[in-house]
Amino acid sequence: MIAANRLRLAVLFRRIARYSLLIIGVLVFIFALLSGSEDYGGGINGIIKNSPNAIPWLILLMFLYLAWKWELVGGIIITVFGAFLFYYFNFSGSNFFVSTFIMTLLLPVLGAFFLLSWYLRKGMK
């Protein structure tokens, strides 16, 4: 009975982490890719010139793919990367936005969900 509850909790943590990070990563990647393209003239040329703004979110999606395959490795990397983004986007400049604070705080938390899922499954073997 206890093992079944641990397995359900592990599956819940893993699903929350996977799909939340997928939604956040894709939406913010698209936003970062398109939001500044009008400064470069818009269109495909503007999107290409603005593409460096989307690199952190593309990296997050690559780490998510890694976590999808290997929870422990991906969870550690996403947690560390999320902590770096949390610091970089909130405390390294003069701008502070609550929405950015919340979104970047979610990244290490969701990375920790991968680690919790792995830990709960590891304890069952």
C-alpha positions as CSV (number, residue, x, y, z in Angstrom):
1,M,0.0,0.0,0.0
2,I,2.8,2.4,0.9
3,A,4.7,1.6,-2.2
4,A,1.7,2.3,-4.4
5,N,1.3,5.7,-2.7
6,R,5.0,6.5,-3.2
7,L,4.7,5.5,-6.9
8,R,1.6,7.7,-7.4
9,L,3.3,10.6,-5.7
10,A,6.4,10.1,-7.8
11,V,4.3,10.0,-11.0
12,L,2.5,13.2,-9.9
13,F,5.7,15.1,-9.3
14,R,7.2,13.9,-12.6
15,R,4.1,14.9,-14.6
16,I,3.8,18.3,-12.9
17,A,7.5,19.0,-13.6
18,R,7.4,17.8,-17.2
19,Y,4.3,19.5,-18.4
20,S,4.8,22.7,-16.4
21,L,8.3,23.2,-17.7
22,L,7.2,22.3,-21.2
23,I,4.4,25.0,-21.1
24,I,6.7,27.6,-19.5
25,G,9.6,26.8,-21.8
26,V,7.6,26.9,-25.1
27,L,5.6,30.0,-24.2
28,V,8.5,32.0,-23.0
29,F,10.7,30.8,-25.9
30,I,8.2,32.1,-28.4
31,F,7.7,35.3,-26.5
32,A,11.4,36.0,-26.2
33,L,11.8,35.2,-29.9
34,L,9.1,37.4,-31.2
35,S,8.9,40.3,-28.6
36,G,11.8,42.3,-29.7
37,S,11.8,41.5,-33.4
38,E,9.9,44.7,-34.3
39,D,13.0,46.7,-33.1
40,Y,14.9,45.0,-36.0
41,G,12.3,45.7,-38.6
42,G,9.9,42.8,-38.0
43,G,9.3,39.8,-40.1
44,I,11.6,36.9,-40.4
45,N,14.7,39.1,-40.5
46,G,13.7,40.7,-37.2
47,I,13.1,37.3,-35.6
48,I,16.5,36.1,-36.7
49,K,18.2,39.2,-35.4
50,N,16.3,38.9,-32.1
51,S,16.9,35.1,-31.7
52,P,19.7,35.5,-29.1
53,N,17.1,36.6,-26.6
54,A,15.5,33.2,-26.8
55,I,18.7,31.2,-26.1
56,P,18.2,30.7,-22.4
57,W,14.7,29.3,-23.0
58,L,15.9,27.0,-25.8
59,I,18.6,25.7,-23.3
60,L,15.8,25.1,-20.8
61,L,13.9,23.0,-23.3
62,M,17.0,21.0,-24.1
63,F,17.5,20.4,-20.4
64,L,13.8,19.4,-20.1
65,Y,14.4,16.8,-22.8
66,L,17.4,15.5,-20.8
67,A,15.2,15.3,-17.7
68,W,12.5,13.5,-19.6
69,K,15.0,10.7,-20.3
70,W,17.1,10.8,-17.1
71,E,15.3,12.3,-14.1
72,L,18.2,12.6,-11.8
73,V,20.7,14.2,-14.2
74,G,18.0,16.5,-15.8
75,G,16.6,17.4,-12.4
76,I,20.0,18.5,-11.1
77,I,20.8,20.5,-14.2
78,I,17.4,22.2,-14.3
79,T,17.6,23.0,-10.6
80,V,21.0,24.6,-11.0
81,F,20.1,26.3,-14.3
82,G,16.9,27.6,-12.7
83,A,18.7,29.0,-9.7
84,F,21.1,30.8,-12.1
85,L,18.3,32.2,-14.1
86,F,16.5,33.2,-10.9
87,Y,19.5,35.2,-9.8
88,Y,20.4,36.6,-13.2
89,F,16.9,37.9,-14.2
90,N,16.0,39.2,-10.7
91,F,19.1,40.4,-9.0
92,S,21.8,41.2,-11.5
93,G,20.1,44.3,-13.1
94,S,18.2,47.3,-12.0
95,N,14.8,46.0,-13.1
96,F,12.7,43.8,-10.8
97,F,9.3,42.4,-11.9
98,V,7.1,40.2,-9.7
99,S,6.1,38.1,-12.8
100,T,9.7,37.4,-13.7
101,F,10.4,36.6,-10.0
102,I,7.6,34.0,-9.9
103,M,8.3,32.4,-13.2
104,T,12.1,32.0,-12.6
105,L,11.4,30.8,-9.0
106,L,9.3,28.0,-10.6
107,L,12.2,26.7,-12.5
108,P,14.4,25.4,-9.6
109,V,11.2,24.2,-7.8
110,L,10.1,22.1,-10.8
111,G,13.7,20.8,-11.2
112,A,13.4,19.7,-7.5
113,F,10.2,17.9,-8.5
114,F,12.2,15.7,-10.9
115,L,14.6,15.0,-8.1
116,L,11.8,14.1,-5.7
117,S,10.2,11.8,-8.3
118,W,13.6,10.1,-8.8
119,Y,14.1,9.7,-5.0
120,L,10.6,8.3,-4.4
121,R,11.2,5.7,-7.2
122,K,14.7,4.9,-6.0
123,G,13.4,4.1,-2.6
124,M,11.1,1.5,-4.0
125,K,13.8,-0.6,-5.7
